[in-house]
C-alpha cells in the first residue's frame, strides 16, 4: 500500500465501539489499514463487517494485550476506565504492555470535559485548570497524566481530546422522556456541551492527522445551552410532552445520583482551538440542525 505523506501506515483503535467504528470508516475510505481492539464478540463482529481487522483484548487482563499490532501506528484510545476508584487501571495495564520496540507513533486519547469540574457556567478554554470533582472525571484525568508521563519518556506523540456529551443515532434519551423522569427547572439547569457522533469521529480523524504533539483540544459544537433545553428539544422531536420540571431539593430524591453529578457541573466549552487548529467544519453545529435532517426523512 502506498501511503500519502503525512498519513499513517495503519490505525489501531483501542475500545472500538460506536465512535471507533465511525472513526475507522474515515480511514478505510482513505485506503488506510485499520485494526480495532475490543473484548466482546459483538464488537469484533461489527469490526469485521466494516473491514476492520479485529483483535480481542481485555484491558483488565494484561496478558491479552501483548499481541496487539501497536508498533508505528496512529493509536486511538477510546476505552473507558473501570467504574470505580480515582485511577485508570486499564490505562496503566495498556501502557505497561508497550515495549520499547512496540511503540505507536502517535496516541489520540478521548478524555472528557468533566476534568474541568464545575466552572459555574463560565466559558472555558484549554488553558483552564482542570478540577475534576467526581471519581469518573478523576479517572479520566489520571489517564491523561499517565499518558503525559509516558510520552515524556518515550518517542511518542500525544493529543488529548476533552469531549462533551455525545448525541446521535441510538443516543437519544427516549426512554427517559417516555417514563416522564423529571428534569431541573430551566432557569436552574447547568450549561452543557455536546457534539454529534459523526462530528466527533471527524474531529478524531483530524486530531490524528493534524493535532500537534502535547496539545489538548476542547471538543464540542460550541452551542451555549443547558440540559433542560436539550431534553425539551428531543421531546419536541419525538412528539412527546416535556418532562416535569423540579427544583434542586426535590431533585435530590427524584433524580439518580449519576445524573445529579452531571447536573452539579456547569461550563461552556470554547471550541475555537478545535475549529481553527484542526480545521474541523461541523456538519451539525447545533442539535436542531441534526434533528431537522431527521424530520426530512
Secondary structure, DSSP 8 states (H G I E B T S, - for coil): ----TTS-SEEEEES-SHHHHHHHHHHHTTT-EEEEEESSHHHHHHHHHTT-EEEE--TT-GGGSTT---TT-EEEE-----SSSSS-HHHHHHHHT--TTS--SEEEEEEEGGGG---TT-EE-TTS-----SHHHHHHHHHHHHHHHHHHHSS-EEEEEEE-EEESTT-S-HHHHHTT--EE-TTT--EE-EEEHHHHHHHHHHHHHH--TT-EEEES----EEHHHHHHHHHHHHT-----EE-HHHHHHHS-HHHHHHHT---EE--HHHHHHS----S-SSHHHHHHHHHH-
